[in-house]
Amino acid sequence: MNSDFWSLLYGLAETAPAPAARLVGAYLWRHLARARADDSGDPFESGHLSTHSQFADTVLSRIAEAEPEAYVSQVLPFVIDVATAGSTGGTDAYAPSGRWAHRLVGGHGVDAALLTALDTALRSLAANSPAAAADALQQLTPSPVQELRFLACRVYAVMNQADEAIAWLLNDERNLRLGWLSSARWASRELIEATTPHCSDETLERLTAMLLDYYPAWEHRRQKGQHSAWGWSQYELLSAICPSRRSDAGCRRLAEWERKFPGQVPSPPTPIQTGFVGSPISDHAARHMTNEQWHRALNMYAKPQAERFWPPQGGVHELAQTLGSRAEQEPERFTDFAFTLGPDAPATYLCAIVGAVTPHLDADRWEQLALHTHQILGPAAAPTICRALQSAPQNFTAASLPALDSYTTDPHPEQDIRDADAEGTRTDLLTAGMNATRGQAALTVAALLFHGSEHLHALTPLVTRLANDSVLAVRVCAAQAVLALMKHDPQIALDTTEQLLNHQDANAYNASTTQRLLINILVREPSRFAAHLARALQGPGDTAELAGQSWAVATIQGCLTPDLPNSTDELNALARRGAASVFADNIDHYPHLVPLFNDDDADVRKNASQGMRQVFDLFPAQADELVRAFLDGKAFPDHLEHLAFALYDHAGPLPTVAIDACERIVQHAGRELGDLRTHRAADGHHLVSAVLRLYRQSRQAERIRCLDVIDRLSQAGAYGLTAALENER
């Protein structure tokens, strides 16, 4: 049932295209009327008509090809009205506006399919029904709207009325720029190409004179570093004149442009192309390059290169990726090569080698490379060296400490990226810290301390420094280092935690790193740090939600203090959302979920409902209790899919409550269980499997109820039911 209006016409467009055209017209005009009632002249823009359909392109093209006159009569007035409503009335041919102002060959969408099929139908009329085509031109030619002039141009190109077509073309300079996004004058060029073999000498002279004097204003503007486009538009159109009828002046001008634009010829519009921006050196070539050749290539592409339209070709960064790939294959060779790169080479090259060879080097060799990189690049080496140490902390030596120490005092970042907003800044803070030198230094110290205590004495001062950083984004990264320090020196770590969390901004708690740290210290010393949890629970946005998760973990661990909330009723909605997600993931503590199924906050109910996916991991009596609470709760109608999945996924015998669950699901979801446009279709599939298993394991009374559910699933057209029943035979 993955259907829409256009799918209903799929067969009719082939068997009865004329009636199908009338239905299309009625459908379009109905939604245009609805859009106008909402003060919009474009039903696509207002949302009354969807631009998405799997069937519209096929349906419309079938009708346009089989019954072009019927299609034009129904669709052309609609297109004229919508295009006119969307036009701003401007005279600039280079800044058109409107629904179809920017056309693509093979463009997708119902709106694009409408215009493409209309173009097909109009050109068919010009060849087979000139009177109908002439009537269409009378509707199109007076309009200043660019899309409608485009359609007129396309019709004139096949009308066999050469003088009239060229007269129309010359009537407005904007007619010389009609085409597609990828070839803006191609329709104008096609008209000239089609008509100049047949037009009168006088008309041809007028056309040639106008084109010889045609220099669009944009060609006067030349961007620095770009080739001049002066004359290209004239070249595109002048070269379309029939070669045997070109004037001497026209031939001389064309010769000038051919010398100016060697190897370039006007090209028809092309469909949208996609591709990867690749390295300027292929992998095959890179495998055979000597060090000298590598140096020449690196130096060449370190300089700005001329833009290459297709296929796209990268520069420094893409070449660095190729260099890194080769370094990974030949780590010893390219480690030696790295020592030949100096400060004049882009940092990307050296960093690519360091990142690639790190897993393959011993500590002494890596230390030499890291110190060289730090000496050559300075602070720019920090992200690469830090990430290398995070992935291979065993490579850290005392000789690397000065570099790491300098990264902890690097001026970047000077301040937080932005102030906290209503939604909190958890992701922004942590991401900002990870993209800052001091933040990366903090994560590196954490990795080293998690790895072992060999450098504990040297690293502890760095942890303290970073935990007291003035920038919150750095502090949330430092929380990871404090957590690592907790393994080796809990007392100093707890004291440092106090310093880290004593920040005036409550968003200090708004990161996964500080959340893990807060949970750890609550388990260790709940009375000392309970005030921090209480403060976080009252924080903004995600801060409170994360704190709700921490509160739930503390509840499960049994380390809540009397001054903290002792039930979800005492939490605000944001904190309850976090608590609900934790209890849903820890189904053994299901009693906490029961009241949340009826919470006033929709997101709380949503998060709590996730727990139903694990409901059958409980003992049967507990599962029965939780399922019945869910069926009776406010969460069930919107989130029944979790229970449907649990029924489907459970490997053992289904409990007795399963038939009640199946009945309630099919009763509530109804026909949506067979509608592939909605996620309920998956629920239908899950229910089919569950109810058939339930039928096999049940006694007669329950089997009758199962058959009733199967009947309801059949009426809904549930996906997979027919095949499943066949397998039961």
N, C-alpha and C positions, 0 to 999 in steps of 0.2 A: 504493500500500500504506500510505497514511496512515490506519491503522486502529487500533481498540482494541476492547474487549469490546462497547461500546455500538454501534459501527458494525456488528458482526456481527449485532445484533438489528434493524437498521434496517428491513429488509424483513419480517422475521418479526413485528415489532410490528404491522404492518398486515395481514398475511395470517393470522396465528395468534396473536392477542394473549394468549390464556390460557396456552398453552405458554411464550410469551415472558415472561409474569409469573412463571412457576415458575422459569425460568432466572435472572431477575433476583433472585428470592429466594435461590436457591442460591448465586449469586455473592456477594450481600451477606453472607449468613451465613458463607460460607467465609472471607471476609476479616475478618469480626468475630472468628471463632475464631482466626485468625492473630494479630490484634491482641491478643486476650486472652492468648494464649501469650506475648506480649511485654509483659504487664502494662499494657495499655491497653484501655479500654472504647470507644474511638472510632477505628475503622479509618481515618478521614480524617486525624485528627490524627497517628496513628502512621505514616502514609504507605503503609499497605497498600492503601488505596483512594485513587485520584487524584480531585481535585475538578475536573480539567480534561477536557473532552471536547466535540467539536463535535457529537456525535450524541445524547448522553444526554437532553437536554431534549426533543427530538422523539420519541425512543423511549419515554420514560416517559410523556409526555403522551398519546401514541397508545394505550398500554396502559391507562392510567387512564380514558380516555374510552370505550374499547371494552369493557373488561372490568373495571369498577370493583371488583366483589367479589373477583375473583382478585387484583387489584393490592393491595387492602387486606389480604387474608389473608397475602400474602407480605411486604409492606413495613411494615405497621403494627407488628408485633412488633419488627422491626429498629429502627424509629425510636424506639419506646418504650425499648428497651434502651440505645441510644446516647444519647438525650436524658437518660435517668435517670443514666447513668454520667457524663455531663458536667455535671450539676447539682451545685452545691455544697451544696444543701439550705437555702440562705438564705431568709428570709421577705421580703426587701426587693424589692418589685415593680419598683423603679427601678434595681436592680443585678442583673438576671438573668444567669445563666451557662448555658452549654451550646451544643451545636453549632448549634441553630437559634434561639437566644435573641434575636438581632438580625436580624429579617427585613426584607427589601427587596422591594418589588414589582418583578417582573422581574429578581430577583437571578440572577446567573450562577454556574455551577458545578454539579457533579453533586449535591452535597448539597442545594443550593437547589432543584434540579429534582425531587429525590426528595420533598421536603416539599410543593412546589407541586402536584405530581401527586397526592400523597396527599390533600391538601385537596380537589382536584377530585373524586377518587374517593369520598371520604367524603360529600361533599355530594350527589353523584349517588346514592349508596345511600340517603340520607335521603329522596330524592324517589321512588326506584324500588324500593327494597328495605328498608323500614323495620325489618324484623327484623334484617337484617345491620347496619344503622346502629345499632340499639339495642345489639347485641353489641359493636360498636366503642366505643360510649359507655361501656359497662361496663368496658372496658379503660382508658379515658382519664380518666373523672371522678374516680376515687379518687386520682389522682396529684397531688402538689404541684408537679410540674415545669411551669414556665411554658409551654414549647412544647406540651406535651400538653394543658394547659388551653386554650390557644389553639385547638387542633384541636377540642376538645369544644365550645367556644364557636361555632366555625364550623358544626358539625353541628347544634347546638341551634337556630341561627338559621333553619334550613330544615326542622326536624323536625315542625312543626305540633303541638308539645306545649308550649304557652305557659306554663302554670303550672309544669310541671316544669323548664322552661328557666330561668324567673326564679328559682325556688327554688334551683337550682344557682348561678345568678349571685350571689344574695344570701348564699350559704353562706360565701363567702370574699371579703373586700374586694379581694384581688388580682385577682379576676375582673373588676373594673371597669376594669382597665388591661390589656386584651388587644388587640393590633393589630400594626401594623408600625412600623418605625423612624421613618418619616415621618408617622405618625398613630397614636400609641401606644394609643388607645382605640377605634379604629374598629371592630374586631370586636365589642367589648362594646356599642358604640352600635348596630351592625347588629342584634344580638340583641334589644335593647330596642325598636328600631324595628319588628322583625318580629313580636314577641310581644305588645306592649301593646295592639294592636287586638283581641286574642282572649282575653287572660287574664281571670281573675275579678276582681271589684271588690276583694276582700280582698287578692289578690296584688298588684294595682296599688297599693293603699294602702301595702303594705309596701315596695314598690319606691320609691314617691315619698318616703316617710318617710326611707328610707336615703339617697336621693340628696340630699334637702334638707339632710342633715347630713354630706354628703361633702365634706371639704376635705383633700386630700392634704398630707402634711407639707411637701413641697417648695414648696408655694405660700406657706408662711409665710416662706420665705427669699427676700429680695429683694436682688438685686445693685445696687450703686450705679450710677445712671445708666440703669437699666432700668425699664420700666413694670411695675407690679404684675400678677402673673398670678393673684391671689387670685380664686377663683370660676370660672376657666376650665374646669377639669375637670368641675365640676358643670354648667356651661353645656353642655359637649359632650354629656353623658349625659342631662340633664334635657330638653334640646330634642329628644331622640329619641323621647320618649313621644308616642303618638298624640295629635295636637292636640285631637281631639274628646273625649278622656278625661282631659285634664289637670285637676288640681285647682286651686282658686282660689289656694292657696298656691304651687303650682307655677307658675302663670301670672304671679303677682306677682314671683316670684324670677327667672323668665326675663326679664321686663321690666327688672329691675335690671341683669342681666348684658348685655342688649342695649344699655342705655345706657352701660355701662362699656366694652363692646367694640364700638363702632360700626364697621360695615363689615366685621366679622370674623365668619365663620361656620365651624362645624366642617367640615373638608375631608377627603375620602378620601385614602388614601395615594397617593403619586406615585412614579414611577420616579426613579432617580438622574438628576439634571440636571447638566450641565456648562456652563460659560460663562466668558467673559473678564470680569475686573473692568475696566470701562470708565471713561472720563473722565466727570465730571459734565457736561461741555460737549461736545456733539457736534461733529464736524469741520465739519458744515454750518453750525452756529451760529457756530463760531469764525471762519469765513471772513468773517462779516459784522459782527463785534464791533468797536466803537470802543475806543480806549484807555481811556476812562472805564469802559466796560462790562467791559473786562479787569480793571481795578483792583477793581471791585466783586466780580467773580467770584473773583479771587485772595484778596481779603480774606474773602469768605464761606466759602470752602472751606479757609481756613487754620484755621478754628475746627472743633472736633469736631462731626460730623454724626450724626444719628440713624441707627442701623443699618438697612440696607435689605436684606431677605432676597433678593428676586428681582425683576427681574434685578439682579445685584450692581452696585454703583456705587462707584467709587473716590473718592479725595479729593485731597490735595495732590500726591502723586506722579503720579497718573494725569492730573491737570490740567496738571502741569508737562510731561508728554509732549505733550499737545495744544499747549501754549504753544510748546514746542520745534519742533513740526511747522510751526506758523505762522511762527515766526522763521526757519526754513529757507527758507520761501517768500518772506518779506519781510524780508530781513536788515537793511536800512537802517532800516526803520520800527521793528523790535523792538530794534535796537541803541539807538536813541534812547529807546525805552520802558524799556530796562534801566536807564538813568540815573535814571529816576523811581522805581525800587524802592529802598527804604531798609532799614535794619537790622531793622525790625519784620516785614518779609515773610520767609516761610520761605526758607532758602538754596536750596532745590530750584528755585525759580522762576528766580532769577538764573542759577544754574548751567545750567539747561536752555537759556536763551537763549545763554549764552556757548558752550556746546558746539555749538549749531545754527548760529550765525553765523560761527564761526571760519573755515571754508573760504572765506567770501565777503568777508572784510574785508582791506584792505591793512594793512601793518605799523603805520602810525601810528594808524589807527582802532582796530585790535585792542589796541594798547598802552593807549589811553585806556580801553577797556572793561575790560581786565585790571586796570589800576590801580584803577579804580572798584570792581571786584568784590573785589579784595584789601582795599581800604580798608573796604568795607561788611561783608564776611564774615570777614576775618582768616584764621586757619588753616583754617577750613571751606572756603575757596575753593581750597585747595591741590590736591585731586584734580582739580578741573575745569580749573584753569589749567595744571597739569602735563600732563594728557592733551591739552589743546588745543595746547600747545607741542610735544608729541611728534608730533602729527599735522601741525602746521604750524610747523616750527622756524624757517622764514624770518621769522616774525613777532617773534622775540625781539630785543629791543633792550637797550641798557645801562640804560634806565629800569626794565626788568623785573628786573634783577639783584638789587636788595635784597629783593624778594619771594621770589625763588628761593633766595637765601642764607638767608632766615629759615626756609624750609621744611627746609633741611638741618640746622637745629638745633632743629626742632620736637620737643617731648617725646614725640610719638607715633611709634613705639612705645617704651615704657619697657623692655620685655624681650621675649625671644622667646616665641611663643605657647605652646610646650610643649617639653619635653625631647625629644631624639631617642629613637625607639623602635627595636625590633629591625629594622623594615623601612626605617629611614631616614626622612628628612623632606624629600626633594627638593621635592615638590609643595607641601607645607605651608610650607616656608621661602620659596620664591619667591612663592607666593600671598600669604603674610603680608606680605612686603615690598611687593608691589604694592598691598596694601590699607593701607599705612602711609604717613604723610606723607613721612618721610625716604626710604623706598623709592621712592615716586613721584618725589621730587626727584632721586634717583640715575638713574632711567630717563630723566628729562627732560634731565639733563646729558649722558647718553649720546646721546640723539637730537640735541642741539645740536652735539655734537662730531662725530658722524657726518655731520652736514649740512655742516660746514665749520670752518675755523680762525679765523674772524673774532673770536670771543670766547675764544680759547684762554687768554690770559693771565688773564682773570677767572674762568674755569671750572676751571682746573687746581687751585687750592686747594680747591675744593668736592669734586673727585674724591678728593683726598688725605684730606680730612675724612671723607667717606662710606666710603672703603675701610678706615678705622680705626674705624668705628662699633662700639660695644660689642654691638650686637644683630646676630646672625648673619643674620637675614632682610634687614636693610638691606645688609649686606656682599654678599650674593649678587646684589642689585640693582646695587650699586656695581661689581661685576665687569663689567657691561655698559659702564659709563662708563670703566673702565680700558681695556677693549678698544678703545673709541672713541679714547681718548687715544693709544693705540699708533700710530694713523695719523699723528699730528702730532709727538709727542715720545716715541719709543720708550724712551729711557733712563729718563725719569721714570716712564713707564708700567711698565717692568720693575721699578723700585724700589718703586713703589706696589703692584704685584702681590705682591711679597715680603711687604710689610706686610699686605696683605689676607689672604693664605693662611696667614700665621703666626698662626693662631688655635688655641687649645687643643682645640677641637672639630673632629674630622675631618669633620663634616657641612658644614664650609665648602666642601668639594668636591662637595656633594650638591645641585647645581642645574645646569640647562642653561647658565646664564650662566657659572658658574665652570668648567664643563667646557670651554666654548669658549675661555675665557681660558687654561686650562691647556694645551690643545692648541696654542694660538698661541705661548705662551712656550716650550713644548718644541721647537717647530720653530725658534724663534729662538735659544735658548740651552739646549740639552738638558742639558749638564753642570751648569748652575746650578740647574735646576728639576727634575732627575730625582728628587730626594729627595721632592718633593711628590707625584709620581706614585706612588712606592713607598709612601708613607704612605696615599694614597687607596686603593690596591689592597688594603690591609689594613683598610679602614674597614668600618662596619656596613652591612648591607642594600644599599639602592640606591646608596650611596656607592661600594661596591666594584664594582657593576655598571657605573656610569657610568665609573669609572676603567678598567674593562676595555675599554670603548669607546675611551677616550682612548689606552690602550696599543695597541689595534689600529690606530688612526690613526697613532700614532707608528711602529708597525711598517711600515705602508704607506709612510709618508714617509721611512723609513730613518733615524730620529733616536733610536733606542734607544741608551742608554749601556750599557757592560758590566755595571754594577751593577744593571741592571733585568732582569726575566725576559726571556729571548729566545725562549720558545716557550709555547704555551698550556698545556703540561704543568706549567709552573711557576706557573701562576695558580690561585687557589682557585676553587671552583665559581661563586661570585657574579661574579667577574671574568671567568671564561670565558663566562658568559651574555652579558655586554656585548660581549666580543670576538667571539663568534659572530654577533651581530646586525650588527656592522660588516662582518665578512668576507662575510656573506650579501648585504649591500648593495653590496659591491665584488667582484663575481664574478670579475674578472680575477685576483684573488688567491685563487682557489679551492683551491690546495694546503693552505691553512690550515684549510679546512672539512673535509677528508677525515677527520682524526682525530676531529673533533668529532661526526661522525655516530655514533661508537661511545662517546661520553662516558658516564660513569656517571651524570651528572646529566640528568634528563629535560628540564629547561628549556634546558640547553645544546643538547641534540639538537633541541629544538623550534625554537630560534632559528637554528641552523645550517641546518635544513631549509628555511627561508624562501629561501635562496639558490637552491634548485632552480627557482624561478619564472623565473630569468634564465639557466638553464643553457645554453639554445640560443643565447645571445648570444656564447658562446665559439666558438673554432674547432672544427670537427667532432671532431677527435681529442681535444681537451680536454673537450668535452662528453661524448664517449663515456666517457672516463676517470672523470669526475665522476658520471655517471649510474650506472655500474657500482659505484662506491664507495658510492653511496647505496643501491642495491638490495641490497648485501651488508651494509649497516650496520644498527645497532639502531634508528636513527631511522625507517627506512622504514615499518614497520607502522603507526605512529601518525601519520605525516605524509606519507603517499603522495599526498595531495591536491595538494601543490605540484608534484610531477612530472606528475600528471594534467593540471593546469592548463597547465603549460609545453608539454606535447604538444598540447593544444588551441589554445594561443595562438600557437604558432610559425607564422609566415607562410610560410616557405620549405619546401623538401623536408625531410622528417623523416629523421634519421640512422638508420643500420642498427640502433643499439641500441634504437630506439623499439619494435620488436616485442617485444624482451625485456621492456621496461618495461611494455607493455600486458599481456603474459601474467602478469607478477608481480603487477600491480595487481588484475587480475580474479581471480587465484588467491587473493590474500589477502583482498580485500574481499568477494568472493562475492555473496550475496544482498542485502547491504547496499547494493549499487549501485542497487537498485531500490526501496529503502525510503525514501519521502519523509519519514519521521520523523527521518531522520539526515542529516548533511551528506554522507554517502557518495553520496547520490542525485545531487548535483552532480558528483561525481567520475565517476559513470556516464555522465552527459551529456557530460562532457568526453572521456571515453574513446570514446564512440560516434563523435564527430567525428574524433578522432585515428585510430582504427583504419580508418575508411572512407577517409580520405585516404591512409593507409599502404597500403591495399589497391590504390588506384588507381595509386600510384607504384611498386609492387613487382613483382618477378618471380614466377613460378609458385610456387616453394617458400615464399616469404614470404606469398604470397596464401593458401595453405592454412592457414598459422598464423593469419593474420588472420581467416579464416572460423571457425576454432576459437574465437578470442576473441569473435567476434560471436555464436556459439552460446551461449557462457557468459553473455554480456550479455543474450541473449534469455531464458535460463533465469532470470536474476535480475530480469527485468522492467525493465531499465534505461530510464530516462526518455528519450524522444525517439528510441529505436531504430526503432520502427515507421515513424514519419514520415520518418526519415532514409533507411531502406531504400526507401520508396516513391519518394523523390526520386532514388534511384540508378537507377530503372528507366527 
